[in-house]
Amino acid sequence: MKKADLRNKYKQLRQKLTTNQIDNLSLNIANQILNLPIWDFKFYHIFLTIETQKEIQTEFILNILLGKDKNVVISKSNFKTNTLSNFLLTDTTTIALNSYNIPEPIDAIPIQDTIIDVVFIPLLAFDKKGNRVGYGKGFYDNFLSNCKPNTVKIGLSFFEAEAEIKDAYEGDIALDYCVTPDKVYKF
């Protein structure tokens, strides 16, 4: 399928999920992440859940990261440039919803993209080659292109892989892993 078709399909599938289902599936994803070989790194970037989009509840992963005493990095979106600015999450970081209902830091310590070791990536769909479909604005492709080449890229999905994303192109940055409630895909 093409990206636009996959985007529509998975937005509809997500909208059918109840809050209870989202929580249960998200917990299963967090438990799967514990089995990944990623725990020797220092800086972990994670997206904060956009609840209106019925995204994966990342609070479970956040609790794991904090429990393992990792440095957690979160983003602020710039919709004029389709870029992310990254900030260290601390006990004093204030979070507020922007005009798109995205939770973002208000006042936090800026972090350079080049020191981030692991990135958890929101997506709508992915294929068996590690290609992914997001919301279509290129925020994560822009961000990941600024990270170091060996940054570990981990997609999170409620749903299993599609066979192929027909219109994936060279500018798309592929995943190293994608974690679903039942399986870890390694690319």
C-alpha positions as a LaTeX table, in Angstrom:
\begin{tabular}{lrrr}
\hline
Residue & $x$ (\AA) & $y$ (\AA) & $z$ (\AA) \\
\hline
Met1 & 0.00 & 0.00 & 0.00 \\
Lys2 & 1.00 & 3.64 & $-0.39$ \\
Lys3 & 1.66 & 5.96 & 2.54 \\
Ala4 & $-1.58$ & 7.96 & 2.17 \\
Asp5 & $-3.67$ & 4.77 & 2.16 \\
Leu6 & $-1.79$ & 3.36 & 5.16 \\
Arg7 & $-2.18$ & 6.65 & 7.02 \\
Asn8 & $-5.97$ & 6.54 & 6.54 \\
Lys9 & $-6.22$ & 2.83 & 7.39 \\
Tyr10 & $-4.28$ & 3.04 & 10.64 \\
Lys11 & $-5.86$ & 6.29 & 11.82 \\
Gln12 & $-9.23$ & 4.54 & 11.49 \\
Leu13 & $-7.98$ & 1.42 & 13.28 \\
Arg14 & $-6.61$ & 3.53 & 16.12 \\
Gln15 & $-9.89$ & 5.41 & 16.53 \\
Lys16 & $-11.65$ & 2.11 & 17.23 \\
Leu17 & $-9.39$ & 1.41 & 20.24 \\
Thr18 & $-10.77$ & 2.07 & 23.70 \\
Thr19 & $-8.71$ & 3.75 & 26.42 \\
Asn20 & $-8.48$ & 0.41 & 28.22 \\
Gln21 & $-7.22$ & $-1.33$ & 25.05 \\
Ile22 & $-4.64$ & 1.43 & 24.47 \\
Asp23 & $-3.36$ & 1.07 & 28.04 \\
Asn24 & $-3.11$ & $-2.74$ & 27.80 \\
Leu25 & $-1.43$ & $-2.71$ & 24.38 \\
Ser26 & 0.95 & 0.05 & 25.51 \\
Leu27 & 1.93 & $-1.93$ & 28.61 \\
Asn28 & 2.66 & $-4.97$ & 26.43 \\
Ile29 & 4.86 & $-2.81$ & 24.17 \\
Ala30 & 6.76 & $-1.48$ & 27.20 \\
Asn31 & 7.33 & $-5.04$ & 28.42 \\
Gln32 & 8.65 & $-6.05$ & 24.97 \\
Ile33 & 11.12 & $-3.13$ & 25.08 \\
Leu34 & 12.72 & $-4.60$ & 28.18 \\
Asn35 & 14.08 & $-7.40$ & 25.96 \\
Leu36 & 15.91 & $-5.07$ & 23.55 \\
Pro37 & 19.71 & $-4.72$ & 23.77 \\
Ile38 & 19.53 & $-0.96$ & 24.40 \\
Trp39 & 20.12 & $-0.54$ & 28.11 \\
Asp40 & 23.81 & 0.45 & 28.09 \\
Phe41 & 23.14 & 3.89 & 26.58 \\
Lys42 & 22.68 & 7.22 & 28.37 \\
Phe43 & 20.30 & 9.47 & 26.38 \\
Tyr44 & 16.86 & 8.20 & 25.33 \\
His45 & 14.45 & 10.32 & 23.31 \\
Ile46 & 10.77 & 9.55 & 23.77 \\
Phe47 & 7.63 & 11.19 & 22.42 \\
Leu48 & 4.90 & 12.20 & 24.83 \\
Thr49 & 1.51 & 10.72 & 23.95 \\
Ile50 & $-0.95$ & 12.77 & 21.90 \\
Glu51 & $-4.08$ & 11.35 & 23.47 \\
Thr52 & $-6.44$ & 12.85 & 20.85 \\
Gln53 & $-4.56$ & 10.80 & 18.20 \\
Lys54 & $-4.91$ & 7.65 & 20.32 \\
Glu55 & $-1.15$ & 7.16 & 20.31 \\
Ile56 & 0.72 & 4.59 & 22.35 \\
Gln57 & 0.75 & 5.52 & 26.01 \\
Thr58 & 4.47 & 6.17 & 26.50 \\
Glu59 & 4.15 & 6.70 & 30.26 \\
Phe60 & 5.01 & 3.02 & 30.81 \\
Ile61 & 8.26 & 3.34 & 28.83 \\
Leu62 & 9.03 & 6.62 & 30.54 \\
Asn63 & 8.72 & 4.92 & 33.93 \\
Ile64 & 11.12 & 2.17 & 32.80 \\
Leu65 & 13.66 & 4.75 & 31.61 \\
Leu66 & 13.44 & 6.74 & 34.82 \\
Gly67 & 13.60 & 3.53 & 36.90 \\
Lys68 & 16.83 & 2.63 & 35.07 \\
Asp69 & 18.17 & 6.15 & 35.82 \\
Lys70 & 18.44 & 7.10 & 32.12 \\
Asn71 & 18.56 & 10.64 & 30.73 \\
Val72 & 15.19 & 11.21 & 29.07 \\
Val73 & 14.88 & 13.67 & 26.19 \\
Ile74 & 11.55 & 15.08 & 24.95 \\
Ser75 & 10.72 & 17.41 & 22.06 \\
Lys76 & 9.04 & 20.64 & 21.17 \\
Ser77 & 7.63 & 20.90 & 17.62 \\
Asn78 & 8.14 & 23.82 & 15.26 \\
Phe79 & 5.36 & 23.64 & 12.66 \\
Lys80 & 6.88 & 26.40 & 10.52 \\
Thr81 & 10.06 & 24.41 & 9.86 \\
Asn82 & 8.77 & 20.87 & 10.65 \\
Thr83 & 11.61 & 20.39 & 13.11 \\
Leu84 & 11.94 & 19.20 & 16.68 \\
Ser85 & 13.92 & 20.91 & 19.43 \\
Asn86 & 14.98 & 18.53 & 22.16 \\
Phe87 & 15.13 & 19.02 & 25.91 \\
Leu88 & 16.19 & 17.06 & 28.96 \\
Leu89 & 13.24 & 15.94 & 31.09 \\
Thr90 & 13.90 & 16.72 & 34.76 \\
Asp91 & 11.83 & 16.86 & 37.94 \\
Thr92 & 11.30 & 20.58 & 37.34 \\
Thr93 & 10.31 & 20.42 & 33.66 \\
Thr94 & 6.84 & 21.86 & 33.06 \\
Ile95 & 4.78 & 20.14 & 30.35 \\
Ala96 & 1.84 & 21.78 & 28.56 \\
Leu97 & $-0.26$ & 21.00 & 25.48 \\
Asn98 & 0.48 & 23.07 & 22.38 \\
Ser99 & $-2.25$ & 24.16 & 19.94 \\
Tyr100 & $-2.12$ & 20.68 & 18.30 \\
Asn101 & $-2.64$ & 18.91 & 21.68 \\
Ile102 & 0.98 & 17.75 & 21.72 \\
Pro103 & 2.50 & 17.68 & 25.23 \\
Glu104 & 5.69 & 19.73 & 25.18 \\
Pro105 & 8.23 & 21.12 & 27.65 \\
Ile106 & 7.76 & 24.77 & 28.57 \\
Asp107 & 11.06 & 25.39 & 30.31 \\
Ala108 & 13.79 & 22.80 & 30.04 \\
Ile109 & 17.47 & 22.25 & 29.35 \\
Pro110 & 18.21 & 22.09 & 25.58 \\
Ile111 & 19.87 & 18.91 & 24.30 \\
Gln112 & 21.80 & 18.49 & 21.04 \\
Asp113 & 20.47 & 15.83 & 18.64 \\
Thr114 & 23.98 & 14.40 & 18.31 \\
Ile115 & 24.15 & 13.10 & 21.90 \\
Ile116 & 20.93 & 11.09 & 21.73 \\
Asp117 & 21.59 & 7.34 & 21.72 \\
Val118 & 18.10 & 5.84 & 21.35 \\
Val119 & 14.95 & 7.31 & 19.79 \\
Phe120 & 11.45 & 5.90 & 20.31 \\
Ile121 & 9.46 & 6.92 & 17.24 \\
Pro122 & 5.71 & 7.39 & 16.89 \\
Leu123 & 4.24 & 5.99 & 13.69 \\
Leu124 & 1.01 & 4.94 & 12.07 \\
Ala125 & 2.33 & 1.96 & 10.08 \\
Phe126 & 5.57 & 0.20 & 9.15 \\
Asp127 & 6.68 & $-2.53$ & 6.80 \\
Lys128 & 8.87 & $-5.62$ & 7.02 \\
Lys129 & 11.87 & $-3.64$ & 5.74 \\
Gly130 & 11.74 & $-1.08$ & 8.55 \\
Asn131 & 10.12 & 1.72 & 6.56 \\
Arg132 & 7.58 & 3.74 & 8.48 \\
Val133 & 4.60 & 5.99 & 7.93 \\
Gly134 & 4.03 & 8.90 & 10.28 \\
Tyr135 & 1.69 & 11.86 & 10.04 \\
Gly136 & 3.43 & 13.10 & 6.89 \\
Lys137 & 5.17 & 16.29 & 8.01 \\
Gly138 & 8.72 & 14.89 & 8.15 \\
Phe139 & 9.44 & 15.91 & 11.76 \\
Tyr140 & 11.20 & 12.65 & 12.61 \\
Asp141 & 13.07 & 12.35 & 9.30 \\
Asn142 & 14.43 & 15.87 & 9.88 \\
Phe143 & 15.32 & 15.08 & 13.49 \\
Leu144 & 16.88 & 11.67 & 12.79 \\
Ser145 & 19.02 & 13.08 & 9.99 \\
Asn146 & 20.71 & 15.28 & 12.65 \\
Cys147 & 21.38 & 12.38 & 15.02 \\
Lys148 & 24.60 & 10.38 & 14.94 \\
Pro149 & 24.56 & 7.49 & 12.42 \\
Asn150 & 24.51 & 4.79 & 15.12 \\
Thr151 & 21.53 & 6.21 & 17.02 \\
Val152 & 19.11 & 3.32 & 17.61 \\
Lys153 & 15.73 & 4.00 & 16.01 \\
Ile154 & 12.79 & 2.13 & 17.55 \\
Gly155 & 9.27 & 2.43 & 16.19 \\
Leu156 & 6.28 & 1.73 & 18.43 \\
Ser157 & 3.11 & 0.30 & 16.91 \\
Phe158 & $-0.16$ & $-1.17$ & 18.11 \\
Phe159 & $-0.32$ & $-3.13$ & 14.86 \\
Glu160 & 1.89 & $-5.63$ & 13.03 \\
Ala161 & 4.00 & $-4.91$ & 9.92 \\
Glu162 & 2.63 & $-4.37$ & 6.45 \\
Ala163 & 4.34 & $-6.33$ & 3.67 \\
Glu164 & 5.64 & $-3.20$ & 1.92 \\
Ile165 & 5.21 & 0.56 & 1.84 \\
Lys166 & 5.09 & 1.10 & $-1.92$ \\
Asp167 & 6.18 & 4.75 & $-1.99$ \\
Ala168 & 9.02 & 4.69 & 0.55 \\
Tyr169 & 11.95 & 6.74 & $-0.73$ \\
Glu170 & 15.62 & 7.37 & 0.03 \\
Gly171 & 14.96 & 10.38 & 2.29 \\
Asp172 & 12.92 & 8.20 & 4.65 \\
Ile173 & 15.02 & 7.05 & 7.58 \\
Ala174 & 14.33 & 3.40 & 8.35 \\
Leu175 & 13.91 & 1.84 & 11.77 \\
Asp176 & 16.35 & $-0.48$ & 13.52 \\
Tyr177 & 13.50 & $-2.08$ & 15.48 \\
Cys178 & 9.74 & $-1.84$ & 15.70 \\
Val179 & 7.98 & $-3.00$ & 18.86 \\
Thr180 & 4.37 & $-4.17$ & 18.84 \\
Pro181 & 2.39 & $-5.67$ & 21.73 \\
Asp182 & 3.26 & $-9.19$ & 20.54 \\
Lys183 & 6.55 & $-8.96$ & 18.70 \\
Val184 & 9.85 & $-7.15$ & 18.21 \\
Tyr185 & 10.87 & $-6.65$ & 14.58 \\
Lys186 & 14.60 & $-6.23$ & 13.94 \\
Phe187 & 15.72 & $-4.69$ & 10.65 \\
\hline
\end{tabular}
